[in-house]
Amino acid sequence: MISVATRWEGTPEAMRAVEAGSRAAKAQHESWGAKNPRLMRPLTGTGGMEVALYVTDFDSMEDYGRFWDQVSASDWFTQLQSDVAAAFPDLRMADTIVMYDAIAD
């Protein structure tokens, strides 16, 4: 299994917009092959109310690659880039981490 986490950082108001946008994007991401899209908010640790992680799962890197091909070619992604740029500095897409389970059987 592959998990992908995008870290968002911003003001509490900007984080509310990330929550709304993530909720709206969930069905689209599932239609492109993402599994279990979710927006995780920290209860402890660095960032507090100014951090969110949008996490999706895929059965393989190939599935993630197919997903990313669709995302990067979409009008949805073009609009996301525009919206994030307009929201800066109140909102920042800090990074995206692609992970695998190193102890999976």
Secondary structure, DSSP 8 states (H G I E B T S, - for coil): -EEEEEEEEE-HHHHHHHHHHHHHHHHHHHHTT-EEEEEE--SSSSSGGGEEEEEEEESSHHHHHHHHHHHHTSHHHHHHHHHHHHHTTTEEEEEEEEEE-TT--
